[in-house]
Amino acid sequence: MADLSQAVEIVVRTDPGRVRPHNEDSIAASAACGFAVVADGMGGYNAGEVASGMATSLLGEELERIYAEREATGQRSGRRLWDHDVLDREIARVNDIIYETALTQPQCAGMGTTLVLAVLHDNQMTIAHLGDSRLYRLRGDEFRQITRDHSLLQEQIDSGVLTPEQAQLSRNKNLVTRALGVDPAVVPEIRDYDVQIGDVYLLCSDGLPDMVEDEDIAMTLSSMAADLEGCAGRLVDMANEAGGRDNISVVLIRIRQAFPAARSWWQRLLAWFK
């Protein structure tokens, strides 16, 4: 895989917050390989920390190896993008490992983790997620949440039981309907999005949006986008200043330049005839 470090800037921050004794969030990211992962663990004792750490380390190491070996991006397997097949397979593999560990290690019983993962390739971003860790995009003046939470609260909003305003006051914010390592099998939501030069992407655990309104996150990104390091630190500070009731993890990605996939001579020929 081509080195994307000239095309992509990535900054990471994670903080335990003001209330939790342990940080059960975990992050993995590589600008060179073009991927980022945020996992928010759950479970008794330190088991959530174990689950999120396993998710990011296992996925990060394997994705780095697989993408380094791939000769060209955008290959297809049947009707699905090659990247979708890789992420499906690797997420299923890690789910098996975490689930089996939870079954066989009493101290890890009931553990699991949310997941949001972004892979950059061929001027696109492939996003896989489970649970309520999120990915947002700032494009020009438009700030929007790209992922949709897999949570009881989101289902209540979708069905009209709660309004978004009522949801902000709900006690059910952390009840997720999908997670990694909780069940024998899991179905991640995987989607592709075109990227543009100047885009800024935010991956985060729920410790940020539970404490800071989307409007305030958007204002901070817009005003500090030129300084990703300072922006990431400020977002964490804002969550802590609002109470810091949960761990806070932030990954910021800025697209500096285009990164088209290398094309073989026959791929270029086929494209010419289309």
Secondary structure, DSSP 4 states (H G I P E B T S, - for coil): ----TTTEEEEEEEE-TTT-SS--EEEEEETTTTEEEEEEEESTTTHHHHHHHHHHHHHHHHHHHHHHH-SSSS-EETTEEHHHHHHHHHHHHHHHHHHHHHHH-GGGTT-EE-EEEEEEETTEEEEEEESS-EEEEEETTEEEE-S---BHHHHHHHTTSS-HHHHTT-S-TT-BS--BSSSS----EEEEEE--TT-EEEEE-TTTTTTS-HHHHHHHHHHHTT-HHHHHHHHHHHHHHTT--S-EEEEEEEE-S--PPP--HHHHHHHHH-
